[in-house]
Each structure stands twice: as structure tokens, then as C-alpha cells.
């Protein structure tokens, strides 16, 4: 999972939340517990020495559709 792999590149603590549940974004099993589907609003919280860089990289990854968005998806977003 690209999100978890990206989160693990950083030393800071990274958490992901769907508004109800907060999980460790560096654990694929934890992230799967969110059961997030397309359109789910997620909050990313990073804390530590490289938190800003981690948050920026993760937001960019999500905004770019994990590299999986086609032209039709990009036009709709």
C-alpha cells in the first residue's frame, strides 16, 4: 500500500483518521481498519522532526490519486 510505504519513509509519528477512528498510518493493518473508500474524508496528523515533509508527501500522494487516476477522474476532481 503506497500510503503506508510513504509514511514509513519518515521518522515522525503519522496518524490517519476518518473522523471516528484514529490509526497508525505506518501499519497496513491499522489503515485497513478505516475501511476508507473513494470519497472518504481522511485527516492526516504528523508529529516529529520531519512531520511537515511527511504530511506534504502524503497529501500529494492522495491528491494525485495514488498515481492511479486517469484523465476522466482528474477532470471530475
KOLBALO-111088 format. One record per atom (N, C-alpha, C, O): atom name; residue number from 1; y, x, z; residue in three letters. Coordinates in pm, whole numbers, plus 50000, padded with zeros to 5 digits. Layout:
(node CA NUM (Y X Z) ala)
...
// end
This chain:
(node N 1 (49883 50085 50000) unk)
(node CA 1 (50000 50000 50000) unk)
(node C 1 (50124 50090 50000) unk)
(node O 1 (50143 50171 50091) unk)
(node N 2 (50207 50075 49897) unk)
(node CA 2 (50324 50160 49880) unk)
(node C 2 (50420 50156 49998) unk)
(node O 2 (50477 50259 50034) unk)
(node N 3 (50438 50039 50057) unk)
(node CA 3 (50534 50027 50168) unk)
(node C 3 (50491 50116 50284) unk)
(node O 3 (50572 50191 50338) unk)
(node N 4 (50366 50107 50322) unk)
(node CA 4 (50314 50186 50435) unk)
(node C 4 (50318 50335 50401) unk)
(node O 4 (50354 50417 50486) unk)
(node N 5 (50281 50370 50279) unk)
(node CA 5 (50284 50510 50238) unk)
(node C 5 (50426 50566 50246) unk)
(node O 5 (50447 50678 50292) unk)
(node N 6 (50523 50488 50201) unk)
(node CA 6 (50663 50531 50206) unk)
(node C 6 (50709 50544 50351) unk)
(node O 6 (50773 50643 50387) unk)
(node N 7 (50679 50447 50434) unk)
(node CA 7 (50718 50451 50576) unk)
(node C 7 (50662 50575 50644) unk)
(node O 7 (50728 50635 50729) unk)
(node N 8 (50541 50612 50608) unk)
(node CA 8 (50476 50727 50671) unk)
(node C 8 (50532 50862 50627) unk)
(node O 8 (50494 50965 50684) unk)
(node N 9 (50619 50864 50529) unk)
(node CA 9 (50682 50989 50486) unk)
(node C 9 (50791 51033 50584) unk)
(node O 9 (50840 51146 50578) unk)
(node N 10 (50828 50943 50675) unk)
(node CA 10 (50939 50969 50766) unk)
(node C 10 (50890 50982 50910) unk)
(node O 10 (50787 50923 50946) unk)
(node N 11 (50962 51058 50990) unk)
(node CA 11 (50924 51080 51130) unk)
(node C 11 (50966 50968 51223) unk)
(node O 11 (50911 50954 51332) unk)
(node N 12 (51062 50889 51181) unk)
(node CA 12 (51115 50784 51267) unk)
(node C 12 (51016 50669 51286) unk)
(node O 12 (50918 50657 51213) unk)
(node N 13 (51044 50587 51384) unk)
(node CA 13 (50967 50465 51407) unk)
(node C 13 (51017 50361 51307) unk)
(node O 13 (51138 50344 51291) unk)
(node N 14 (50926 50291 51240) unk)
(node CA 14 (50965 50188 51144) unk)
(node C 14 (50889 50060 51178) unk)
(node O 14 (50766 50059 51187) unk)
(node N 15 (50965 49952 51196) unk)
(node CA 15 (50905 49822 51225) unk)
(node C 15 (50944 49724 51116) unk)
(node O 15 (51051 49735 51055) unk)
(node N 16 (50857 49628 51093) unk)
(node CA 16 (50877 49525 50992) unk)
(node C 16 (50856 49391 51059) unk)
(node O 16 (50763 49374 51138) unk)
(node N 17 (50944 49295 51029) unk)
(node CA 17 (50937 49165 51094) unk)
(node C 17 (50955 49053 50993) unk)
(node O 17 (51032 49066 50897) unk)
(node N 18 (50884 48944 51015) unk)
(node CA 18 (50902 48825 50932) unk)
(node C 18 (50982 48719 51007) unk)
(node O 18 (50987 48603 50965) unk)
(node N 19 (51045 48758 51117) unk)
(node CA 19 (51125 48666 51197) unk)
(node C 19 (51049 48612 51317) unk)
(node O 19 (51110 48564 51413) unk)
(node N 20 (50919 48618 51310) unk)
(node CA 20 (50834 48571 51419) unk)
(node C 20 (50754 48685 51480) unk)
(node O 20 (50742 48697 51602) unk)
(node N 21 (50701 48769 51393) unk)
(node CA 21 (50612 48877 51434) unk)
(node C 21 (50674 49011 51395) unk)
(node O 21 (50725 49026 51284) unk)
(node N 22 (50670 49108 51486) unk)
(node CA 22 (50718 49244 51459) unk)
(node C 22 (50597 49336 51460) unk)
(node O 22 (50517 49334 51553) unk)
(node N 23 (50584 49418 51352) unk)
(node CA 23 (50468 49506 51341) unk)
(node C 23 (50512 49648 51308) unk)
(node O 23 (50624 49671 51264) unk)
(node N 24 (50420 49742 51329) unk)
(node CA 24 (50439 49882 51294) unk)
(node C 24 (50425 49895 51142) unk)
(node O 24 (50318 49870 51087) unk)
(node N 25 (50534 49933 51074) unk)
(node CA 25 (50533 49941 50928) unk)
(node C 25 (50454 50060 50876) unk)
(node O 25 (50438 50075 50755) unk)
(node N 26 (50404 50145 50966) unk)
(node CA 26 (50325 50260 50924) unk)
(node C 26 (50175 50232 50931) unk)
(node O 26 (50094 50319 50902) unk)
(node N 27 (50139 50111 50968) unk)
(node CA 27 (49999 50071 50980) unk)
(node C 27 (49969 49959 50880) unk)
(node O 27 (50026 49850 50888) unk)
(node N 28 (49880 49986 50787) unk)
(node CA 28 (49848 49886 50686) unk)
(node C 28 (49789 49759 50748) unk)
(node O 28 (49816 49648 50701) unk)
(node N 29 (49710 49775 50851) unk)
(node CA 29 (49650 49658 50917) unk)
(node C 29 (49758 49574 50984) unk)
(node O 29 (49751 49451 50982) unk)
(node N 30 (49857 49639 51043) unk)
(node CA 30 (49966 49566 51107) unk)
(node C 30 (50050 49492 51003) unk)
(node O 30 (50084 49375 51022) unk)
(node N 31 (50084 49560 50895) unk)
(node CA 31 (50165 49498 50790) unk)
(node C 31 (50093 49378 50729) unk)
(node O 31 (50155 49277 50698) unk)
(node N 32 (49963 49389 50713) unk)
(node CA 32 (49885 49277 50658) unk)
(node C 32 (49890 49155 50748) unk)
(node O 32 (49878 49042 50700) unk)
(node N 33 (49909 49176 50877) unk)
(node CA 33 (49918 49063 50972) unk)
(node C 33 (50037 48972 50943) unk)
(node O 33 (50037 48855 50981) unk)
(node N 34 (50139 49026 50877) unk)
(node CA 34 (50256 48945 50843) unk)
(node C 34 (50225 48840 50737) unk)
(node O 34 (50295 48740 50726) unk)
(node N 35 (50120 48863 50659) unk)
(node CA 35 (50081 48771 50551) unk)
(node C 35 (50201 48737 50463) unk)
(node O 35 (50220 48622 50424) unk)
(node N 36 (50282 48837 50432) unk)
(node CA 36 (50403 48817 50352) unk)
(node C 36 (50368 48800 50206) unk)
(node O 36 (50291 48877 50148) unk)
(node N 37 (50424 48697 50147) unk)
(node CA 37 (50407 48672 50005) unk)
(node C 37 (50542 48683 49937) unk)
(node O 37 (50644 48699 50004) unk)
(node N 38 (50544 48675 49806) unk)
(node CA 38 (50670 48684 49731) unk)
(node C 38 (50766 48577 49785) unk)
(node O 38 (50731 48460 49797) unk)
(node N 39 (50886 48621 49817) unk)
(node CA 39 (50987 48530 49869) unk)
(node C 39 (51000 48532 50020) unk)
(node O 39 (51096 48476 50074) unk)
(node N 40 (50906 48595 50090) unk)
(node CA 40 (50915 48606 50235) unk)
(node C 40 (51031 48698 50272) unk)
(node O 40 (51043 48807 50217) unk)
(node N 41 (51114 48656 50364) unk)
(node CA 41 (51224 48738 50413) unk)
(node C 41 (51170 48831 50521) unk)
(node O 41 (51113 48786 50620) unk)
(node N 42 (51189 48959 50501) unk)
(node CA 42 (51142 49059 50596) unk)
(node C 42 (51260 49142 50646) unk)
(node O 42 (51355 49168 50572) unk)
(node N 43 (51253 49183 50769) unk)
(node CA 43 (51353 49270 50829) unk)
(node C 43 (51289 49406 50855) unk)
(node O 43 (51179 49415 50909) unk)
(node N 44 (51360 49511 50815) unk)
(node CA 44 (51315 49648 50837) unk)
(node C 44 (51403 49710 50944) unk)
(node O 44 (51526 49708 50933) unk)
(node N 45 (51341 49766 51048) unk)
(node CA 45 (51415 49835 51153) unk)
(node C 45 (51357 49976 51165) unk)
(node O 45 (51237 49993 51190) unk)
(node N 46 (51442 50075 51148) unk)
(node CA 46 (51400 50214 51161) unk)
(node C 46 (51481 50279 51272) unk)
(node O 46 (51602 50256 51283) unk)
(node N 47 (51415 50360 51355) unk)
(node CA 47 (51482 50424 51468) unk)
(node C 47 (51431 50566 51482) unk)
(node O 47 (51311 50589 51496) unk)
(node N 48 (51522 50661 51480) unk)
(node CA 48 (51483 50800 51496) unk)
(node C 48 (51565 50892 51407) unk)
(node O 48 (51663 50850 51346) unk)
(node N 49 (51523 51018 51400) unk)
(node CA 49 (51602 51121 51334) unk)
(node C 49 (51629 51095 51187) unk)
(node O 49 (51738 51129 51140) unk)
(node N 50 (51537 51038 51113) unk)
(node CA 50 (51558 51014 50970) unk)
(node C 50 (51553 50865 50938) unk)
(node O 50 (51509 50824 50830) unk)
(node N 51 (51597 50785 51032) unk)
(node CA 51 (51590 50639 51019) unk)
(node C 51 (51670 50585 50900) unk)
(node O 51 (51624 50497 50828) unk)
(node N 52 (51790 50639 50879) unk)
(node CA 52 (51872 50590 50768) unk)
(node C 52 (51804 50613 50634) unk)
(node O 52 (51802 50525 50548) unk)
(node N 53 (51749 50732 50617) unk)
(node CA 53 (51680 50765 50492) unk)
(node C 53 (51557 50677 50472) unk)
(node O 53 (51531 50630 50361) unk)
(node N 54 (51483 50655 50579) unk)
(node CA 54 (51363 50571 50571) unk)
(node C 54 (51400 50429 50532) unk)
(node O 54 (51339 50370 50443) unk)
(node N 55 (51500 50374 50600) unk)
(node CA 55 (51541 50236 50571) unk)
(node C 55 (51589 50223 50427) unk)
(node O 55 (51554 50126 50359) unk)
(node N 56 (51668 50318 50380) unk)
(node CA 56 (51716 50315 50242) unk)
(node C 56 (51602 50320 50143) unk)
(node O 56 (51602 50245 50044) unk)
(node N 57 (51504 50406 50167) unk)
(node CA 57 (51390 50419 50076) unk)
(node C 57 (51307 50291 50073) unk)
(node O 57 (51262 50248 49967) unk)
(node N 58 (51287 50230 50188) unk)
(node CA 58 (51206 50108 50196) unk)
(node C 58 (51278 49989 50133) unk)
(node O 58 (51216 49908 50064) unk)
(node N 59 (51407 49977 50157) unk)
(node CA 59 (51483 49869 50094) unk)
(node C 59 (51481 49885 49943) unk)
(node O 59 (51463 49787 49870) unk)
(node N 60 (51500 50006 49895) unk)
(node CA 60 (51497 50033 49750) unk)
(node C 60 (51362 49995 49691) unk)
(node O 60 (51355 49934 49585) unk)
(node N 61 (51256 50033 49760) unk)
(node CA 61 (51120 50001 49714) unk)
(node C 61 (51102 49850 49699) unk)
(node O 61 (51048 49803 49599) unk)
(node N 62 (51147 49775 49797) unk)
(node CA 62 (51134 49629 49793) unk)
(node C 62 (51223 49571 49684) unk)
(node O 62 (51178 49487 49606) unk)
(node N 63 (51348 49615 49677) unk)
(node CA 63 (51441 49563 49577) unk)
(node C 63 (51392 49588 49435) unk)
(node O 63 (51420 49510 49344) unk)
(node N 64 (51321 49698 49416) unk)
(node CA 64 (51269 49731 49283) unk)
(node C 64 (51134 49668 49256) unk)
(node O 64 (51069 49699 49156) unk)
(node N 65 (51091 49580 49346) unk)
(node CA 65 (50965 49509 49325) unk)
(node C 65 (50843 49597 49331) unk)
(node O 65 (50742 49569 49267) unk)
(node N 66 (50852 49704 49409) unk)
(node CA 66 (50739 49797 49424) unk)
(node C 66 (50697 49856 49290) unk)
(node O 66 (50582 49898 49273) unk)
(node N 67 (50790 49858 49193) unk)
(node CA 67 (50760 49910 49061) unk)
(node C 67 (50674 49818 48978) unk)
(node O 67 (50624 49857 48873) unk)
(node N 68 (50656 49694 49024) unk)
(node CA 68 (50567 49601 48956) unk)
(node C 68 (50639 49487 48886) unk)
(node O 68 (50576 49406 48818) unk)
(node N 69 (50772 49480 48902) unk)
(node CA 69 (50845 49370 48840) unk)
(node C 69 (50861 49395 48691) unk)
(node O 69 (50893 49506 48649) unk)
(node N 70 (50837 49294 48614) unk)
(node CA 70 (50859 49301 48469) unk)
(node C 70 (50998 49250 48436) unk)
(node O 70 (51070 49206 48526) unk)
(node N 71 (51037 49254 48310) unk)
(node CA 71 (51170 49209 48270) unk)
(node C 71 (51200 49064 48310) unk)
(node O 71 (51313 49034 48348) unk)
(node N 72 (51103 48976 48301) unk)
(node CA 72 (51125 48836 48338) unk)
(node C 72 (51151 48822 48487) unk)
(node O 72 (51237 48743 48527) unk)
(node N 73 (51080 48897 48569) unk)
(node CA 73 (51100 48893 48715) unk)
(node C 73 (51237 48948 48751) unk)
(node O 73 (51305 48893 48838) unk)
(node N 74 (51280 49058 48686) unk)
(node CA 74 (51409 49118 48717) unk)
(node C 74 (51523 49024 48681) unk)
(node O 74 (51622 49017 48753) unk)
(node N 75 (51509 48952 48571) unk)
(node CA 75 (51613 48858 48529) unk)
(node C 75 (51626 48742 48627) unk)
(node O 75 (51735 48688 48646) unk)
(node N 76 (51517 48705 48689) unk)
(node CA 76 (51515 48592 48783) unk)
(node C 76 (51568 48631 48921) unk)
(node O 76 (51606 48544 48999) unk)
(node N 77 (51570 48761 48952) unk)
(node CA 77 (51614 48802 49087) unk)
(node C 77 (51761 48822 49097) unk)
(node O 77 (51812 48857 49203) unk)
// end
